[in-house]
């Protein structure tokens, strides 16, 4: 299927404007959704970090986590590539 941009190029001007407007609105909606998702991920990361910082040193040691690793763990939850000591 040809892209909407090429379609607009070969469309008469009186029909091209609505197509151009629809493409612009789709792009705007996509960017708005991406910004919303970034904000949601940042809020979840901060909440996870707050919870992890409440843990005491003994519990972190038992889990094999150093306090300096907490931001990385909060930023990448469920990362199975992290190795335990």
C-alpha positions in Angstrom: 0.0 0.0 0.0 1.5 3.4 -0.9 2.1 5.8 1.9 -0.4 8.6 2.5 2.2 11.2 1.4 2.5 9.7 -2.1 -1.2 9.4 -2.3 -1.6 13.1 -1.5 0.8 14.0 -4.2 -1.3 12.3 -6.9 -4.6 13.5 -5.5 -6.4 16.7 -6.8 -5.9 19.7 -4.4 -9.5 19.9 -3.3 -9.2 16.3 -2.0 -5.6 16.4 -0.7 -6.2 18.8 2.2 -8.4 16.4 4.2 -5.9 13.6 3.6 -3.0 15.9 4.7 -5.0 16.9 7.8 -5.8 13.3 8.7 -2.1 12.4 8.4 -1.1 15.4 10.6 -3.6 14.5 13.3 -2.5 10.8 13.3 1.1 12.0 13.8 0.1 14.4 16.5 -1.9 11.7 18.3 1.0 9.3 18.0 3.4 11.8 19.6 1.0 12.6 22.4 0.6 8.9 23.2 4.4 8.4 23.2 4.8 11.3 25.7 2.0 9.9 27.9 3.7 6.5 27.9 7.1 8.0 28.7 5.5 9.9 31.7 3.8 6.7 32.9 7.1 4.8 32.7 8.9 7.6 34.6 6.3 7.6 37.3 6.5 3.8 37.7 10.3 4.0 37.9 10.2 6.6 40.6 7.6 4.7 42.6 9.7 1.5 42.3 12.8 3.3 43.4 11.1 4.8 46.4 10.0 1.3 47.5 13.4 -0.2 47.0 15.1 2.7 49.0 12.9 1.8 52.0 14.5 -1.7 52.3 17.2 -2.0 54.9 20.8 -3.0 54.2 20.4 -6.5 55.6 17.5 -7.4 53.3 19.3 -5.9 50.3 22.4 -8.0 51.1 20.3 -11.1 51.4 18.8 -10.4 48.0 22.3 -9.8 46.6 21.7 -6.2 45.7 23.9 -3.3 46.5 22.3 0.0 47.2 24.1 1.6 44.3 22.2 -0.8 41.9 18.8 0.4 43.0 18.3 3.1 40.2 19.3 0.5 37.6 16.9 -2.1 39.0 14.1 0.5 39.1 14.8 1.5 35.5 14.8 -2.0 34.2 12.3 -4.1 36.2 12.3 -7.8 35.4 15.7 -7.6 33.6 16.8 -11.3 33.7 20.3 -10.6 32.4 21.4 -9.2 35.8 23.5 -11.8 37.5 23.5 -12.5 41.2 26.8 -12.8 43.1 
